[in-house]
Amino acid sequence: MASWFVQASSHREAPLIANDPLADNTDVYAFRSPDKPNTITIIANYIPAELPQGGPNYNTFGENIRYEIHIDNDASKPGDEIVYRFTFKRVNEDPTTFFNIRLGKQNLKTTYTMERSIDGGKTFQVVLSDGYVPPANIGPRSIGGGAGLNTTYAALMQKGIMNSSSGETVFCGPVDDPFFVDLGGVFDLGNLPRQGGQKIRDGIGMYNVHSIAIQIPIATLLKAGAPAEPRNILDADYVIGVWASASRRAMRTLKVDGSAPTEEGDWVQVSRLGMPLTNEAVIPIGMKDYWNSITPYDELADVTLDDFFFNPELALYMDDARFGGAVPAFKKLRIQRKSLGSFDFGYGRDGLWGLKGNAALAGTALDDAVFGTLLLPGPGKARSVDLWPIFHTGAPNLAPYQLATGKNGNPLAAGKPFIHNFLPNGGDMLRLNMAVPVTSRTGGDFSPLGLVQAAVLGLTDPTYNTTTDLQFIPNMDGFPNGRRLEDDVTRIELQAVSGVVLAAVGLWYDDFKTGGSPVTNQLLNVLTYTTGVEKNDKAFQVTFPYVAAPWAGTETN
């Protein structure tokens, strides 16, 4: 016999989890359902870069893994309030064939049990048993032919939509990977978009993943004591945090006779995910496995990782005084080094620290009397007021986190509200204000730039920029206020590293002239920056589970 210890790690960007794809959490989405706005849809994806033609052992959810979706809705209490747990079982219906599907039978036929905890994971109740997982979309003979299942893949996906006894709608199964990014370019030393006429390519195009999708009534997700209807569209009681994980037993014993390994010991978290690209593009290689060994709640209290957000590596390549010239693809992305003539947000600089103790901070989110030193902790932490809270706390509806509209040139003054997803109860998780209305996916107002586009409209559109009143601005429901399937998160996060959030609240780019328009060349450069891949390779569905059907093994390149 041989045994090995399962160490904690992360999604594929981390060294250890690269060896365990079935437990590899690739993306998390959380958004108000566009066709059922009284519900929230949460999607957690696993198993990266599935080849649709990857037979004979097609990918499916793993046994002896706990897949979990965690929800925090109350910052006054430590840890999760609600946890959904999924465990899967696989059987071979016809082990006499090497085909995955033949004559109406499936090998690796997968079912699941869904449990729910409403006491933070202390106890769980089974709310769905024998859940159906559609098979791989192998090809037309296997799915639609008389020698196969004699059905359509659309019918199999519909069969996979199930209802729990506690009121959730659920889907678990293979889908087209909804993430879109030029992986080849970004990891080629930041060649995004690719320079020199190189062909830009969606590195995840025509790959599949496995989704766990849950549509949950907003009433189920509300914290105790929250009103049944929101007081306004930024009601603080309607903020939730969402993250997902996968855990395995601590010990696996392999058998010399080739029989199934035995699994025993404590459950160990081997993957977690909340905000996109955190472990991929913020956490350095040497800390990636550690990052996924802790929960978001551990992370908030652990200062080891903080400086990667206060001073992200990517910022070095957006600064001509550092290594900006080494990454020509980022030439449009430049960080404020002398905003309003004095504030330096360059790598290792002080940002707004110079205002510490100034009476101008009174009543703002940066006032020690309001949130302590949470958002302005010390010198040399340049991005403590924008990037760190985006990934760790969300933003409160307080100055300076209001649009520059109505501030009359003072970024610390009250401006136009456009976000409140503040939940300072954990580290990296998606934070979503469930009170924010849905932006129609089919209307002309929809933009994959999410809150960046909402900020642009709030600053420039006469419909919104003539008042500091709270109004719904299209795409206020977009990333980083939750994450919609269509949101171009790679572009948004690169724009955020380049200081677009600072500009939105009135900390303008260096080429701003007093009395002139804040829409300067540097701001326009950031807003018009593109990675070259701006949408998914397949159209999303208009109803739950919203993700597109998986690519068939016979239709990919």
N, C-alpha and C positions, 0 to 999 in steps of 0.2 A: 504494500500500500504506500501511497505517497500523499502528502497533504501540503496545502499552502494557505497562507493567511491573506484574506482579502483586505487590502488597505483602502482607506478612503481616497477618493479622487474626484474628478469632475467630468464634464462632457468631453468630446473628443480632443479638445485642445490640451487637455491635461495628459501627462504621460501614462498614468496607470489605467485610466478608463479607456484608453485606446485599445486595450486588450480585452475589453468587456463590452462590446457594442450593444448587447441586449439590454444593458442597464444604463446606457449612455443617453442622458437627457439633452436633447439638442435645442429646443426652443420652448418658450412659454408665451401664451397670448391670453389677454383678459380684456374683454370689451362688452359694452352694453349691446345686446342682440339687436341688430337693425330691424328685424321683422317682428320681434317680440320684446319691446323695450322695457317690459316689467321683469326681464330676466338678464342675467349676466352669463356670458359664455366664456369658459376657461378651457384652453387647449394646451396640453403638455405633450410634446413629441419626443419620441425615443428612436434609437437605432439609426445612426447617421448614414447617409450615402448608400441607401439600399439599391442595388442593381435590380431593376424590374425583371431582367432575364436571369437572375441569380439562382437558378435551380442546380441540382434537384432539391437541395435543402433551403427552401425559401425562408426569409426572415419572418419571425413572428415574436410576440411577447415571450419573455423567458419565464420558466418556472423557477421557484425558489428565489423570487425577487419580489420585494414590496415596492410597488409604484405608488407614490403618494402625491396628492395635491394639498397644499397647506394654505389656509386663509387666516389672516390676522385682521380683526376689525375693531380692536380696542387697545389704544396705546397705553391705557392705564393698567393693563394686565400684561405680565410677561408671557411671551410665546404665542402659539397659535390658539385660535378659538375653535376652528373647524378644520378637520382633516378628512379627506377622502382617500381610502386605501383600496388598491386593486391588486389581486393576485390571480394568476393565470394557470390553466391546466391544458396540456396538450395530449392528444391521442392520435395514433395511426389507425385509420379505419381499414386499410388494406396493405399490410406490410409485405405482401407478396409481389408488389410492383415497385419499379424505380420511379414511376410517375407520381407527381404530387396529387393530381386529380385524375380519376379514371372511373367511368361507369357509375357516376353519382356519389362516389366515395372520396373523402379527403384524407390525405396524410398531413400530419401536423394540424389537425383540426383543433381549434383553440376556443376555450370558453373561459369565463372569468367570474369572480365573486367581487362585489363592490361593498365595502363597509364604510360607515360614516361615524365620525366622532364629533360630538358637540361640546366636549369638555377638554379640548386641547390635546387629545390623543391618549387620555387616561383609559378610556373605555371605548369600544367600538361595537356598532350594531350592523348586522348584515342587512342591506337595503336592496340588493339585487343579486340573485343567484343564477348560475348557468347562463351568463350573458353571452351572446353570440358575437364572435369575431369573424368578419368576412375573410375568405382565403386570399392569397396573393392573386393579382390579376395576371394570370400566366399567359393567356392568349385566347383567341376566339374559339378554338376547338375545345379547350379545357373548360371555359366558362359557358359558352353558348351552344356548343355542339352536343349532339345526342350521345356521343361517347364520353362527354364530360358531365357538367352539371345541368345543361339544358336550360339555362336562364340568362339573364343579363347581369352585368356588373352593377348597374344602377339598382336592380332589384336586390342584390346582395347587400349593397350599402344601406338600402332602406330597411332591410331585415335587421341590420346591425344597430338601428336606432331603437333604443329601449327606454322604458320608464321604470324608475325606482319606486319603491314603496314610500319614500320620503319626499317625492315630488320633483326629482331631478330627471331630465332627459339626458341620455348617455349614448355615446358611440365610442367603440374601441376597434381600431382596425388600421390596415394599410391605406395610405393616402399619398398623393403627390406632396413632396416637400414644399411647404408654402414659403420658406425663406428664399431670398434671392440676393446673390452677392457674387462678385467676381473673385472667387477664392484664389485663383491663380495669380491675379494681379495684386491683391492686398498683401499676400505673404511673400511676394517678390519685392521685399524691401519697400512696401508702400506704393507700389506702382498702380495707383487707383485714382483716376482712370489710367489705363495703360498708355504709355507714351510711345512715340516713334512709329505710329501707324499700326501698332500691334492690334490684333483682333480682340475685342472685348467679349467675354463669355460668362454667362451665368454658371458658376462652378457647381451649382446644385441642380441645374436644369436637367430634367428627365431622370431625376433620382426620386425615390420614395422614402417615406418614414412611416412609423406607426404612431398614430394619434390616440390619446385619451382625451375625449371632449365631453364636457359636462355643461349643460344649460341649467342654471340654478335661479329660482325666483329671488329677486332682490330682497324680499321679506325674509328669506332664509339666511341671507348673508349679513343682515343688519346687526349692529351691536346692541346689546341689551339697553333698553331705555331710549333708543333712537325713535324719532317720530315716524309714523307709518308713511307719511308723505314728506318729502324734503322741504325745508324752510325756503330754500332758494337753490339755484343750480350749482352752487359750490358748497353745499351743506357739509360741514366738517364731520358730522355723524355718519355720512354716507361713504367715507373713505375706507377702502380695504387694501390689504397687501396680499399678494399672491406669489407663491413659489412652489416648485416641484422638486421631487427627489426620487432616488431609487436606492434601495438598501438590499444587501445580501447577508447571509449568515457569515460569521467570522471564520468558519472552518469548512473546507471542502475536502473530502477524502476520496481519492480516485481508486478504483478497483482494478486489480490486475486481470480479472476475468472479463473486463470490458463492460460490465453491468453499470447501471446508473450510479454516479457518485452519491455519497451521503453528505447532507448539509447539516451542520449543527453549530451551536454557540449563539452568542448574542447577534442581533441584527446590527450591521454596520453600514452607515451611509456611504455609498460609493459614487454618487452623482447628485448634484443639485443645480438648480438654475432659477433665476428670476429675471433680472434685466438682461437683454441680449448683449452679447459680445464682451461681457465683463471679464470672464476668465480667458477669453480669446485675445483681447486687444488691450486690456488694462493690467491684468495680473501677470508678472513675469514668469518665465518657465519654472524657475526655482521655487515658486510659491504656489503654483497651480494646484498641486495635490493637497497642500495644506488648506487652501481656500475651500475646497470641496469637502474637507473633513469636518468643517464646522457649520453650524446653522447660521442663518442671518442674525439671530439674536446673539449668538456668540460673537459674530463679526462686529457688531456695533460697539461692543465693549473691548474689542481687541485692537489696539492701536498699531499693531504690526503692519497691517495692510493699508492704513489710512493714507500714507504718503503717495501711494500709487494713484490716488484720486486727487489729492492736493496738488501733485505735480506729475501728471501722467506722461509716460514716455512719448506718446504721440505729439504732445505739445512741443517737444524738442524739434520736431520736423515741420512745425508751423511757425517758426521763429527765425528770422534771418540772422539774428545775433547768435543763434546756436547752430542747428544743422538744417535749417530750412532749405538751403541750396542743394542739399544732398538728396532731397526727395522732390523732384520737379513736378510730380503729379499733384502735390499739395500746394502749388504756387498760388492758388486762389484763397487758400486758408491761412490767414495770418491773425495772430492773437494781439489783443490790445496791450501795448507796452507803455503807453502814455495816454490812457483814456482820460478825457476831460483835463488834460495837461499834467496829470500827476499820478494816476493809478496804474501800477505795473502788474499785469497778470502773467508775465513771463515765467518760465520754469524756475522755481526756487525763489521767486520774488514775493513781495508782501501782500499783493492784492489790495484789499480794503483794511488790512490790519492797522494802517496808519490812522484810521478813524477810532481806534479802540479808546474808550473813555470819553469820546467827544459827545457833547450834548446833542448833536445832530442825530445820534443813534437812538435816542429815547423813543420808546414805543414801537420801534421797528423789530423785525425778527432778529437783528444783530445786537440788540440790547441785552446785556447780561441779565437784566431783571426779567426778561421775557423767556428766553430759552437758554440762559446761562452762556457757556462758552461753546455751545454745540456748533454754531455756524461761523464763529470767528475765534478759533482756538489759539492762534499764535502767529508769530512772524514766520516768513518763509513758506507759508502754506497758501500758495497763490490762488488756488481754485476752491478754497473752503466754502465760498459763498455760492458757487454754481454747480460745478461737477460733483463735488462730494455730496451735497443734498440730493441731487438728481438720482444718485445711486443708493443713498442711505436713508433718507428721511422723507423725500418728497418736498414740495414747496408749500408754505402756508400763504393764505390770502392776507399778507401783510407786506408793507414796504420792507425791503426793496423789491419783493417778488410780485410787483404789479407792473403793467405796461407803462412805458414812458408817456403815454397819452395823458395829458393833464398835469404832468409833473413840473412843467415850466422850467425844464433844464436841471432840476434837482432829483437825482435818482433815488434819494432817500425819502422823497415826499410821497404822499398817497397818489396812486395813479389808477388806471383802469384795471379792475380785477379780470384775470383770465385763467387762473389755476388755483386750486386748493386740493392737493392730494397729500397733505402733510400727515405722516404717520411715523413718528420718531420712536418706533418700538422694535426696530430690527435693522439689519443691514440690507444687503442686496435682495430686493423683491420688486415685482411690478406693483405700483401703487395706482389705484383707480378710484376716482370719485364717481360713484354710481348715480349721483344726482344730475350729472351733466347730460343733456339731451344727445340723441344720436344724430350724427351727420349722415344724410342719405347717401348711400353708395352710388346711386344712379344720377344724382343731381350734379349740376355744374360746380357746386361749391366744394365737392369732395376733393381732398388733396392727400397724397401719401406722405406729405411733410408734416402732418399732425399739428402739434402745438406750435411749430415754427411758422406754419401757414396761418394759424390763428393769430399769432403775434403780428405777422405782416399786415393782416387785415385790420387788426385793432389799432395799428399805428398809421395806416395809410388810407383806409377805406372810409369815406365820409359817413357811411352807414354806422360806423362804430367810433371813429376818432374825434367826434365833436362833443363827446360826453365821457365822464368818468363813471357813469352808471354801470352796474353789472348787467351785461347783455350776453345772450348766447352768440358766440362767434363761431362760425363753422370750423370744425376740426378741433374744438376744445376737448373732444372725446378721443383725440388721437395721442400717439406716443409723444412724450413719456407719461401721459395720463392714461395708464393702461397701455395696451398694444393691440391694434387691429391687424388683421392678416395683411392688409394692403400697405401698412406703414413701412416706409423706406428707412428702416432703423439704422442701417449702416451710414447712409447720408446724413441723417439727423444727428447721430452721435458724433460724426466727424465735424459737422457744423458746430455742435455744442462745444467740443474741444477747442474749436477756433473762436470761441467767445460769443456765439450768436445769442445766447441767453443773457449775457451781460449787456449786449447791445439792446436787446428787447426792453430791458428795464431802465435804459438811459445811460449806460456806461458805454458811450459810443466808441467807434474805432478811431485810430490815431489820426486819420485824415479829416476828422470833423473839425470845422471852423466855427467858433462861437458866432451865433446869429445865423449860421447857414443851415442847410438841410442835413439831417442826420443820415439821410439815404446817400451815403458817400460811395465812392468807388470800392473801397474795401468791404463795406457792407454788401454791396451788390455782388462783389466777387464771391463772398461766402454764400449768399442766397442762390446764386446761379451755379455753384459748384455741383457737379454730378459725378458719380462713380462710373457711369456708363451703363449700369444695370438698375433700372428703376421700377421694374414690376416682375411679378411671377411669370413663369413660363406657361401656366395654365390659368384660365379664369376661375375664380372662386364661385362656389354655389351661393345662391341667394337665401337658402334656408339651412338650418342646422343639419350637419355639423360644419357647414360653410367651406371647409377645405375641399379641394378638388379630388376626384377619383384618382387612384394610383395609376401610374403609367403601366401599360401592359408590356410583358416581356417581348412581345413581337413587334412593338411599334417604336422602340427607342433606337437611337444611333449606336 
